[in-house]
Amino acid sequence: MRITVFRRLMAEEFGTTRAEMLAADHVFGGLGGRTVEQALADGISAKEIWRAVCAEFEVPAERR
C-alpha cells in the first residue's frame, strides 16, 4: 500500500483533521508504542500501520 493511499483511507475514516492529529499524537501499542508518523519514519509499511489503526479503532471489516 502506498503512503498516499494510507493517508486517503485515514482521511476517509476519521476526517482530514482528526486523521492528521491521530497520525501525529496517538501512540499505538500495535506499532510498538509509536505514532503513525514515527512508524512511517521507522520504515514500517503503510499496510501494517493501517492494520494497527483499524484494530485500535475497531474499523469495520468492510472498510479495512
N, CA, C and O atoms as a Tinker XYZ file with bonds, in Angstrom:
   256  protein
     1  N      0.845000   -1.171000    0.000000    73     2
     2  CA     0.000000    0.000000    0.000000    64     1     3
     3  C      0.894000    1.239000    0.000000    63     2     4     5
     4  O      1.857000    1.324000    0.762000    81     3
     5  N      0.568000    2.172000   -0.843000    73     3     6
     6  CA     1.314000    3.433000   -0.888000    64     5     7
     7  C      0.891000    4.327000    0.275000    63     6     8     9
     8  O     -0.230000    4.234000    0.777000    81     7
     9  N      1.795000    5.177000    0.684000    73     7    10
    10  CA     1.507000    6.096000    1.782000    64     9    11
    11  C      0.360000    7.030000    1.410000    63    10    12    13
    12  O     -0.441000    7.399000    2.269000    81    11
    13  N      0.272000    7.415000    0.141000    73    11    14
    14  CA    -0.828000    8.292000   -0.279000    64    13    15
    15  C     -2.178000    7.590000   -0.120000    63    14    16    17
    16  O     -3.164000    8.214000    0.271000    81    15
    17  N     -2.218000    6.302000   -0.422000    73    15    18
    18  CA    -3.451000    5.530000   -0.239000    64    17    19
    19  C     -3.772000    5.432000    1.251000    63    18    20    21
    20  O     -4.924000    5.597000    1.654000    81    19
    21  N     -2.761000    5.166000    2.061000    73    19    22
    22  CA    -2.948000    5.097000    3.506000    64    21    23
    23  C     -3.527000    6.415000    4.041000    63    22    24    25
    24  O     -4.485000    6.402000    4.814000    81    23
    25  N     -2.959000    7.524000    3.640000    73    23    26
    26  CA    -3.438000    8.830000    4.121000    64    25    27
    27  C     -4.870000    9.101000    3.657000    63    26    28    29
    28  O     -5.658000    9.697000    4.391000    81    27
    29  N     -5.210000    8.664000    2.438000    73    27    30
    30  CA    -6.583000    8.818000    1.945000    64    29    31
    31  C     -7.550000    7.991000    2.792000    63    30    32    33
    32  O     -8.624000    8.469000    3.157000    81    31
    33  N     -7.170000    6.749000    3.105000    73    31    34
    34  CA    -8.019000    5.895000    3.935000    64    33    35
    35  C     -8.214000    6.491000    5.324000    63    34    36    37
    36  O     -9.318000    6.459000    5.870000    81    35
    37  N     -7.147000    7.033000    5.892000    73    35    38
    38  CA    -7.243000    7.679000    7.207000    64    37    39
    39  C     -8.225000    8.850000    7.149000    63    38    40    41
    40  O     -9.086000    8.989000    8.018000    81    39
    41  N     -8.090000    9.689000    6.123000    73    39    42
    42  CA    -8.970000   10.854000    5.986000    64    41    43
    43  C    -10.420000   10.439000    5.777000    63    42    44    45
    44  O    -11.331000   11.062000    6.322000    81    43
    45  N    -10.634000    9.397000    4.997000    73    43    46
    46  CA   -11.995000    8.921000    4.758000    64    45    47
    47  C    -12.613000    8.362000    6.039000    63    46    48    49
    48  O    -13.803000    8.550000    6.293000    81    47
    49  N    -11.816000    7.686000    6.830000    73    47    50
    50  CA   -12.335000    7.053000    8.052000    64    49    51
    51  C    -12.532000    8.050000    9.189000    63    50    52    53
    52  O    -13.524000    7.965000    9.914000    81    51
    53  N    -11.612000    8.988000    9.358000    73    51    54
    54  CA   -11.619000    9.855000   10.537000    64    53    55
    55  C    -11.837000   11.336000   10.238000    63    54    56    57
    56  O    -12.013000   12.133000   11.160000    81    55
    57  N    -11.828000   11.708000    8.967000    73    55    58
    58  CA   -11.854000   13.124000    8.609000    64    57    59
    59  C    -10.422000   13.626000    8.558000    63    58    60    61
    60  O     -9.561000   13.127000    9.282000    81    59
    61  N    -10.165000   14.598000    7.716000    73    59    62
    62  CA    -8.796000   15.053000    7.475000    64    61    63
    63  C     -8.099000   15.538000    8.738000    63    62    64    65
    64  O     -6.977000   15.121000    9.027000    81    63
    65  N     -8.745000   16.402000    9.482000    73    63    66
    66  CA    -8.105000   16.992000   10.660000    64    65    67
    67  C     -7.829000   15.941000   11.730000    63    66    68    69
    68  O     -6.726000   15.875000   12.271000    81    67
    69  N     -8.823000   15.128000   12.029000    73    67    70
    70  CA    -8.633000   14.094000   13.059000    64    69    71
    71  C     -7.587000   13.082000   12.616000    63    70    72    73
    72  O     -6.779000   12.640000   13.433000    81    71
    73  N     -7.584000   12.709000   11.350000    73    71    74
    74  CA    -6.595000   11.753000   10.844000    64    73    75
    75  C     -5.180000   12.286000   11.044000    63    74    76    77
    76  O     -4.284000   11.549000   11.455000    81    75
    77  N     -4.987000   13.558000   10.753000    73    75    78
    78  CA    -3.663000   14.164000   10.934000    64    77    79
    79  C     -3.269000   14.188000   12.403000    63    78    80    81
    80  O     -2.113000   13.931000   12.738000    81    79
    81  N     -4.226000   14.496000   13.287000    73    79    82
    82  CA    -3.936000   14.517000   14.721000    64    81    83
    83  C     -3.628000   13.116000   15.239000    63    82    84    85
    84  O     -2.697000   12.935000   16.024000    81    83
    85  N     -4.407000   12.120000   14.803000    73    83    86
    86  CA    -4.146000   10.748000   15.229000    64    85    87
    87  C     -2.772000   10.285000   14.770000    63    86    88    89
    88  O     -2.042000    9.643000   15.525000    81    87
    89  N     -2.424000   10.611000   13.542000    73    87    90
    90  CA    -1.129000   10.189000   12.997000    64    89    91
    91  C      0.028000   10.789000   13.777000    63    90    92    93
    92  O      1.065000   10.149000   13.954000    81    91
    93  N     -0.148000   12.003000   14.236000    73    91    94
    94  CA     0.936000   12.699000   14.932000    64    93    95
    95  C      0.981000   12.400000   16.428000    63    94    96    97
    96  O      2.060000   12.377000   17.019000    81    95
    97  N     -0.180000   12.171000   17.048000    73    95    98
    98  CA    -0.243000   12.152000   18.508000    64    97    99
    99  C     -0.606000   10.818000   19.159000    63    98   100   101
   100  O     -0.185000   10.560000   20.286000    81    99
   101  N     -1.363000    9.977000   18.490000    73    99   102
   102  CA    -1.841000    8.741000   19.121000    64   101   103
   103  C     -0.750000    7.670000   19.092000    63   102   104   105
   104  O     -0.209000    7.354000   18.032000    81   103
   105  N     -0.438000    7.124000   20.246000    73   103   106
   106  CA     0.574000    6.070000   20.358000    64   105   107
   107  C     -0.145000    4.722000   20.268000    63   106   108   109
   108  O     -1.083000    4.453000   21.018000    81   107
   109  N      0.308000    3.891000   19.345000    73   107   110
   110  CA    -0.311000    2.592000   19.088000    64   109   111
   111  C      0.538000    1.470000   19.672000    63   110   112   113
   112  O      1.716000    1.334000   19.343000    81   111
   113  N     -0.068000    0.672000   20.538000    73   111   114
   114  CA     0.612000   -0.498000   21.073000    64   113   115
   115  C      0.980000   -1.476000   19.968000    63   114   116   117
   116  O      2.025000   -2.126000   20.016000    81   115
   117  N      0.104000   -1.572000   18.968000    73   115   118
   118  CA     0.348000   -2.475000   17.850000    64   117   119
   119  C      1.492000   -2.042000   16.945000    63   118   120   121
   120  O      1.908000   -2.783000   16.054000    81   119
   121  N      1.993000   -0.841000   17.181000    73   119   122
   122  CA     3.142000   -0.343000   16.411000    64   121   123
   123  C      4.359000   -0.186000   17.322000    63   122   124   125
   124  O      5.269000    0.594000   17.042000    81   123
   125  N      4.353000   -0.939000   18.410000    73   123   126
   126  CA     5.498000   -0.902000   19.307000    64   125   127
   127  C      5.624000    0.396000   20.080000    63   126   128   129
   128  O      6.732000    0.836000   20.386000    81   127
   129  N      4.478000    1.018000   20.402000    73   127   130
   130  CA     4.498000    2.260000   21.154000    64   129   131
   131  C      4.893000    3.464000   20.323000    63   130   132   133
   132  O      5.446000    4.435000   20.841000    81   131
   133  N      4.605000    3.397000   19.026000    73   131   134
   134  CA     4.917000    4.504000   18.113000    64   133   135
   135  C      3.631000    5.178000   17.659000    63   134   136   137
   136  O      2.545000    4.600000   17.722000    81   135
   137  N      3.781000    6.401000   17.206000    73   135   138
   138  CA     2.696000    7.058000   16.478000    64   137   139
   139  C      2.776000    6.591000   15.024000    63   138   140   141
   140  O      3.739000    5.937000   14.625000    81   139
   141  N      1.767000    6.930000   14.248000    73   139   142
   142  CA     1.792000    6.621000   12.815000    64   141   143
   143  C      3.011000    7.275000   12.166000    63   142   144   145
   144  O      3.732000    6.635000   11.401000    81   143
   145  N      3.234000    8.534000   12.470000    73   143   146
   146  CA     4.354000    9.251000   11.858000    64   145   147
   147  C      5.693000    8.613000   12.228000    63   146   148   149
   148  O      6.577000    8.500000   11.378000    81   147
   149  N      5.851000    8.201000   13.472000    73   147   150
   150  CA     7.089000    7.545000   13.889000    64   149   151
   151  C      7.252000    6.199000   13.176000    63   150   152   153
   152  O      8.346000    5.848000   12.734000    81   151
   153  N      6.156000    5.458000   13.072000    73   151   154
   154  CA     6.210000    4.160000   12.406000    64   153   155
   155  C      6.595000    4.307000   10.936000    63   154   156   157
   156  O      7.404000    3.534000   10.423000    81   155
   157  N      6.023000    5.290000   10.268000    73   155   158
   158  CA     6.390000    5.537000    8.867000    64   157   159
   159  C      7.869000    5.902000    8.765000    63   158   160   161
   160  O      8.576000    5.403000    7.889000    81   159
   161  N      8.330000    6.762000    9.652000    73   159   162
   162  CA     9.738000    7.174000    9.636000    64   161   163
   163  C     10.670000    6.004000    9.917000    63   162   164   165
   164  O     11.803000    5.977000    9.437000    81   163
   165  N     10.188000    5.035000   10.698000    73   163   166
   166  CA    10.995000    3.859000   11.022000    64   165   167
   167  C     10.922000    2.772000    9.954000    63   166   168   169
   168  O     11.536000    1.714000   10.094000    81   167
   169  N     10.172000    3.035000    8.891000    73   167   170
   170  CA    10.124000    2.103000    7.774000    64   169   171
   171  C      9.066000    1.020000    7.862000    63   170   172   173
   172  O      9.093000    0.072000    7.078000    81   171
   173  N      8.144000    1.137000    8.790000    73   171   174
   174  CA     7.051000    0.166000    8.866000    64   173   175
   175  C      6.118000    0.427000    7.691000    63   174   176   177
   176  O      5.829000    1.576000    7.358000    81   175
   177  N      5.652000   -0.643000    7.072000    73   175   178
   178  CA     4.832000   -0.482000    5.870000    64   177   179
   179  C      3.495000    0.174000    6.201000    63   178   180   181
   180  O      2.940000   -0.015000    7.284000    81   179
   181  N      2.997000    0.940000    5.250000    73   179   182
   182  CA     1.712000    1.617000    5.410000    64   181   183
   183  C      0.598000    0.598000    5.632000    63   182   184   185
   184  O     -0.346000    0.866000    6.375000    81   183
   185  N      0.698000   -0.555000    5.001000    73   183   186
   186  CA    -0.314000   -1.598000    5.164000    64   185   187
   187  C     -0.347000   -2.107000    6.598000    63   186   188   189
   188  O     -1.423000   -2.290000    7.166000    81   187
   189  N      0.815000   -2.336000    7.184000    73   187   190
   190  CA     0.893000   -2.789000    8.575000    64   189   191
   191  C      0.361000   -1.712000    9.517000    63   190   192   193
   192  O     -0.325000   -2.020000   10.491000    81   191
   193  N      0.672000   -0.468000    9.232000    73   191   194
   194  CA     0.181000    0.639000   10.058000    64   193   195
   195  C     -1.338000    0.731000    9.956000    63   194   196   197
   196  O     -2.018000    0.908000   10.967000    81   195
   197  N     -1.870000    0.612000    8.748000    73   195   198
   198  CA    -3.327000    0.669000    8.564000    64   197   199
   199  C     -3.994000   -0.442000    9.359000    63   198   200   201
   200  O     -5.032000   -0.212000    9.980000    81   199
   201  N     -3.427000   -1.629000    9.354000    73   199   202
   202  CA    -3.990000   -2.738000   10.136000    64   201   203
   203  C     -4.008000   -2.407000   11.624000    63   202   204   205
   204  O     -4.980000   -2.712000   12.315000    81   203
   205  N     -2.948000   -1.789000   12.118000    73   203   206
   206  CA    -2.879000   -1.408000   13.532000    64   205   207
   207  C     -3.925000   -0.342000   13.859000    63   206   208   209
   208  O     -4.571000   -0.400000   14.905000    81   207
   209  N     -4.089000    0.628000   12.963000    73   207   210
   210  CA    -5.105000    1.673000   13.161000    64   209   211
   211  C     -6.496000    1.041000   13.193000    63   210   212   213
   212  O     -7.305000    1.354000   14.066000    81   211
   213  N     -6.766000    0.164000   12.251000    73   211   214
   214  CA    -8.071000   -0.496000   12.182000    64   213   215
   215  C     -8.357000   -1.309000   13.437000    63   214   216   217
   216  O     -9.475000   -1.288000   13.952000    81   215
   217  N     -7.358000   -2.019000   13.928000    73   215   218
   218  CA    -7.534000   -2.811000   15.146000    64   217   219
   219  C     -7.795000   -1.912000   16.353000    63   218   220   221
   220  O     -8.690000   -2.183000   17.154000    81   219
   221  N     -7.021000   -0.860000   16.475000    73   219   222
   222  CA    -7.131000    0.058000   17.618000    64   221   223
   223  C     -8.497000    0.737000   17.670000    63   222   224   225
   224  O     -9.074000    0.888000   18.747000    81   223
   225  N     -9.012000    1.142000   16.523000    73   223   226
   226  CA   -10.259000    1.893000   16.472000    64   225   227
   227  C    -11.447000    1.054000   15.998000    63   226   228   229
   228  O    -12.516000    1.590000   15.709000    81   227
   229  N    -11.252000   -0.263000   15.920000    73   227   230
   230  CA   -12.310000   -1.200000   15.552000    64   229   231
   231  C    -13.040000   -0.786000   14.269000    63   230   232   233
   232  O    -14.269000   -0.746000   14.212000    81   231
   233  N    -12.251000   -0.485000   13.259000    73   231   234
   234  CA   -12.804000   -0.145000   11.944000    64   233   235
   235  C    -13.466000   -1.398000   11.382000    63   234   236   237
   236  O    -12.841000   -2.458000   11.348000    81   235
   237  N    -14.712000   -1.299000   10.942000    73   235   238
   238  CA   -15.408000   -2.470000   10.405000    64   237   239
   239  C    -14.656000   -3.092000    9.230000    63   238   240   241
   240  O    -14.001000   -2.398000    8.453000    81   239
   241  N    -14.764000   -4.390000    9.123000    73   239   242
   242  CA   -14.032000   -5.154000    8.117000    64   241   243
   243  C    -14.249000   -4.638000    6.700000    63   242   244   245
   244  O    -13.319000   -4.651000    5.893000    81   243
   245  N    -15.457000   -4.185000    6.382000    73   243   246
   246  CA   -15.730000   -3.726000    5.018000    64   245   247
   247  C    -15.006000   -2.439000    4.666000    63   246   248   249
   248  O    -14.948000   -2.069000    3.493000    81   247
   249  N    -14.448000   -1.742000    5.666000    73   247   250
   250  CA   -13.693000   -0.516000    5.402000    64   249   251
   251  C    -12.198000   -0.694000    5.638000    63   250   252   253
   252  O    -11.447000    0.280000    5.618000    81   251
   253  N    -11.775000   -1.897000    5.854000    73   251   254
   254  CA   -10.350000   -2.143000    6.115000    64   253   255
   255  C     -9.595000   -2.338000    4.840000    63   254   256
   256  O     -8.384000   -2.556000    4.868000    81   255
